[in-house]
């Protein structure tokens, strides 16, 4: 048993009594009162999920195992000759809640290396799809096809104690995560780079190997590490994380669950937001003839946009009440590595002028930029100009958090998710309408 698996097992044994006690002794305690607007409005704000992997703090942004993004980037061991931490070390943190040592990170990295071989039939499958197939369709299809490799399915069919469900789920998760960078980069090179495939370099960490297989020089390796960390998890309630959790609650294996997660992520109200923001910024640039606007010129443009009934994409968040720390981390990277990039200059001016305008307008609870306001610009700068691929990058990162959540769901024996529905007539009766 690897060190990470041993550590995880000890954590599970410590945690189970806490969950069991909450259900047995405090199951009737009210967490909140559900309203009709929450029932009809997508369950917004209904407190009915639990996860210890991440928490969205309105003032501090996403916390991974209690650590803010700046703390995560500071405390985790860094890749040699790089600015960003190992993705493998970050996954250790998500699973155990502890900051790994360098030895711990290398142990996980070795686990990933020995599991990264992608079966040939996956490449054969991808090549049977029309080349104009959306890359997210390719990515989801490849993961679903690997379901035949599931360790959980094989052990479940033989008969396994439910308290041990987490073990083969852990094996499936690491087997899949280790393969995602090669599958994603293969899709990219096959579709957009003349089918010139780059083989993996097993001496590199996950982020470095992904950049290598994409064919993009440094510091894109650090871009990849940062991108995967920032997009890994965002509580359990967002569409992709919730979909993965929901499907897994039926004891569907990791492959089915992560494929479903990707399908939810592909929606324009979720994972496609970053490319929509980038497209909008490029439209602003075209409108201004490519000229970098002054703050006054941008203010006028923003007011004209708002007064016409349109929105400024990339600003505002349902929970956050400050600048999204994910945005800030990417902004800091951009200020250091691409300060003169024309599109970043537009992002920079928007960052300075939009929040005060939204405050003055009085409609936005949070006028600050979110992660999508920045992420596409960095990808574009390093030559990844194919919008449709951005969500694949998002999906590689999001799989880290969702698999960690699913492993813990299995470890704590969470049941199948099955909310109760009411008819519209019932709601009307409750409201006193009938």
N, C-alpha and C positions, 0 to 999 in steps of 0.2 A: 504494500500500500504506500502510495507517495506521501510526502510530508504534508502537502496541501490537503489530501484526502483525510489523513489522520487528524489534522487540525479541524477540518470541517466536521468530522464525526464527533469530536469532543464538544464542539459548539452546539451541534444538534442535540446531544444528550443533555446539555445544560439548559437548552431553550424549551424543550418539549413540555416540561412541567408548568412553565409559565402560561403557555397557550391553553393547556388542558384546564388549568385552574380558572382562567378567565371565562371559559365556556361553561364549566360546571358550577362555579360559585357566583359569577357575575354576569351571566348570560342575559338577564333581564334588565340590566342597567341601560338607560337610554343614553345614546351618544348624541343624538340630535333629533329634531322634529322634521319629518319630511313634509314638504308642501306640494300642492298640486303642480305648481310651476316646475318643481324639481322632477316630479313624476313625468310630466310631459316634455320638459325642456332638456332631455338628455341626461338626467340624473346629476346635473351640475351641482357640485358641492355636497352631495349626499355622502355621509361618512359610513361607508359599508365595505371598505376594502382595508386590508392591512399588509404592510410591507416594512421591513427594516432595512431594505437595501438603499432606499433614497427617500428624501422628504423635501417637498418644495416649501421653503421658508419664504413668506412674502417679503421679508426685508433682506435676507441673506442669499436668496436664490436656492438652487438645488443643493442639497447636502447629501453627499454619498457616505453612508454609514456615519453620519454626524459631522463629517468634515466638509467645509465649504470648498468651492472649486480652487481658490487660491491656496488653501491648506493642502488639498490633494496634490496640486502641481508642485508645491514646495516639499512635502514630506515623502512622497514616493521616490524610490531610487530611480535615478536618471540613466538613460542609455549612454554609454561612453561616446564622447564626441557629439552629443546631442543636448538639446535644451529641455526636452520633454521626457516624462517618465515612461517606463515600460508599460505597455498595455497589459502584459501578463501580470505585472505587479498590481495594477489597478484591479484586475479581475480577482486577485487574491484578496484585496481589500473588500470588494463587493461580497465575496463569499463568507469571509471570516469576521469582518469588522475590525481587523487589525492591520496596521501598517507593516508591510513585509520587510524583512531584511534583504540584503543583496542576495544572500544564499537562498532565501525563499523565492525570490524572483527568478533566479536561475533554474530552480527546481520546476517552477511552473512553465518557464520558457522551454525547458527540455521536454516536458509533457506535451506541449504544443508541437514541438518539432517532430516528435516521433509519431504524432497522430495526423500530420498535415497532408499525407498522400491522398490525392483525390482519385477515386476509381475511374478508369478509362471510360466506362459507360456513361459517366456524367458529361464528359467532353463530347462523346458521340451523340448524346441526346441534344446538347446545345447546338450542335452542327445540323441537326435535322430541322431545327426551327427556322422559319424565314428570317433573313437578316434584318428585316424591318420590325421584327418583334421587339416590344418594349423591353429594355434590360431588366426591369423589375419582374416581368413575366418570366424571363429566362432564369433569373436568380431564384425566384420562388419555385419554379419547375425543377431546377436542379436539386434544391433542398428536399422537395417532396420525393423526388426519385431516389434519394439516398435513404428513405425510410426503411428500405429492406435491410439496412445495416444496423437497425436499432437494437441495442443490447437490452433495453427495457422490455421490448416486445418479446424477445426470446425468453427472458427470465420470467416474465409475467405468464407466458403460456406454459412454462414448466411448473409454475406455482412458486410464489415468493411471499414472504410475510410483508404485510403492508407497511410495517415500520422500516422495512429495508427498501422501499420503492425509490428512495432518494439515491441509493447507490448506483443502480444502472442508469438512472436519470443523469447523474453526475458524469458517468462514462459517455453517454450520448452527447451531453453538452460539450465536453472537452473535445470529443471527436469531431463535432460539427464546427465549433468555434475555430479550431485549428485549420480547417479547410476553407473557411469563408474568404480569406484574402485571396487565395489562388483562384477560386471560382469567380469572384468579383472581377479581379484583374483580367482573367481569361475572357470574360464577356466583353470587357472594355477593349482589349487588344483585338479580339475577333471582329467586333462591330465597327470600331472607330479607327483602328490603326493598321488597316490592311491585312488583318489576320496574321500579324507577326507576333507570335506568342513568345514570352520570356519565361524560362523555367525558373523555379524557386531557387533561392540561395539559402540553404538550411543553416548557414552560420549566422543569419541575421535574426533579429527579434521580429515580432509580428508586424509592427509598423514599418520597420526598415525593409522587410521582405516584401510587403505590399507595395511600397514605393518603387522598389527594384523591379517587381513584376509589372508595374504600370509603366516603367521606362522613364521615370521622372527623377531628376537629380536632386541632391540635397538643396534646400532643407525640406523637401516634400516629405521626407521620412518623418520629420517632426510635425509637419502639417497633419499627416495621417494619424500619428499618435494622439495629437491634441483633438482631432476631429472625432476619433473613436471614443475617447474618454468623455468629451463634452456631450455626445449624443447617446451615451450608453443607457441612461435611464432618466425618468422624470416622474417619479411616483408610479403607482400602478393604474391610475385612472385614465391616462391618455389612450387613444384608440389602439395604437400598436401594442403597448404593454398590456392593456386590458384584454385585447384579443388573444395574445399569447397565453395569458393566465387563464382565460375562459376555456380555450380549447384544451389546454393541459389539465384543467379541472375534471375533464371527462376521462382522464388517464390516457389521452392521446399522447404519443411520444414527442420528444423534442423536435423531431423533423416536421411532423404535422403542425406542431405549435408555432415554430419559428416561421414556417412557410405562411401560416395564417397571419402571423404578426406582420410579415412583409406586405401581405395583401391589404391589411389595414393601413399600413404606413404609406402605401401608394396613392392614397386619396388626396385630392387637391386641398382639403381642409386640414391636412396633417403634414405628411412628409414632403409634399411638393412645394411648400411655402417658400423654401430658400430659393428655388429657381424662379418663382413668381416675383420675388423681390428683386433678384438680379435682372430679370427681364424689364422690370419697371425702371430700375436705375439706368439701364442702357437706353430706355425710351426717353428718360429725362436728358441724358447726354445728347441723344439725337435731336431733341427739341431745342437744345441750347447750342447746337452746332459743334459739339465736342469741346466747347470752351468751359474751363473750370469756373463756375460761377462765384461771385462774391457772396457773402452772407446775406446782404440785402437782396441780391437777385434771387437767391434760393428762397428767402422768406416770401418774396412776392409769388414765386412759383408755387410754393406750398399753400399759401392762402388761396390762390386761384384754384388749386386742386380741391381743397376742402370746400370752397364756396360753390364748386360745380357739383357737389354731392358725392365726390369720390373720396377714397381714403388714401393715406400714405402707408403702404405696406411695410411691415418690418418693425412697426412701433406699436406698443401696447401688449399687455399680457393679462390673462384672466386672473392670475393670482399675484404675480410679482408687483411690488410697489416701488421698484427702483430699477436701474439699468440691469439687465440680465447679465449675471457674471459670466455666462458662456459667451455673450457678445463681448464683454470687456476682455476676456482672455484672448479672443481672436483679434480684437482691436490692438491690444498690446503687441501681439505677434506682427500685425500689419505695420504698425508704427516703426517696428525695428527692421522688418525685412522688405516691405514694399511701400514705403512712405510716399513715393512719387508715382505710384500706379494711378492712372487717370480715374479709374472706377473707384478706387479707395478714396481718392480726393473728394469724389461726390459723396461717398458714405460719410466721410469726415465732416463735410459741411452740413449734411443732413443731421448728423449727431448733435451738432451745435445749435441748429436753428429749430428743428421740429419740436422737441419737448416743450420749450416755452410757448410755442404757438398752440400746441394741443392743450396746454394748461389754460391759456387765454380763451381758447374756444370753449373749454369747459365740458367737453363731452367724454374725454378719456379719463378713466380712473388711474391708469398708469400710462403716462406719455413717453416712457423711456423705450429705447430700442430693445428688441429681443434677439435671440440667437440668429434668426433668419436674415436679419438686416446686414449681416457681415459674412456669413459662411460661404455663400456662392461666389463672392468677389475674390476670395483667396483661391478657390479652385480654378476660377477663370484665369487668374494671374499665372498659375503654374501650368497652364495649357489644357486643363480639363474643361473644355468649352462646350461639352455636350450636356445640355440641361438634363436630359432624361436619366443620366447616370448618377446625378447627385443623390437621388433617393437610395440608390444601391449603397453608396458610401454611408449614408445615414443608417441603413439596415445592418451593415457590418457592426457598427458601433452599438446600435440598439440591442442586438442579439446578446451582447455581454450582460446587460442589466436584466433582460427578460429571462435568459437561462438561469442566472443566479436566483431570480425570484422563483422560478419553477422548481429548482432543486429544493429550495426551502419550503415551498408549498407542499412538496411530497414528504419532506422530512417531518413536517408538523401535522401531516395528515389532513390538510384542508379539504373539505368536501367539494363535490361538483357544484358549480355555481348555477343557481336557479332562482332568480328573483321572481316575485309574484306579480302578475299583471292584473289590472283592473280595467273594466270597460269604461267607455266615456260616460255612459249613463250612471255608473257607480260614482264616478268623480262628480258628476252634476248633482247627484243626491247628497254626497258629502258636502258639497259647496252650498247646498240649500237651494239649488236652482230648481230641482224637482222634488 
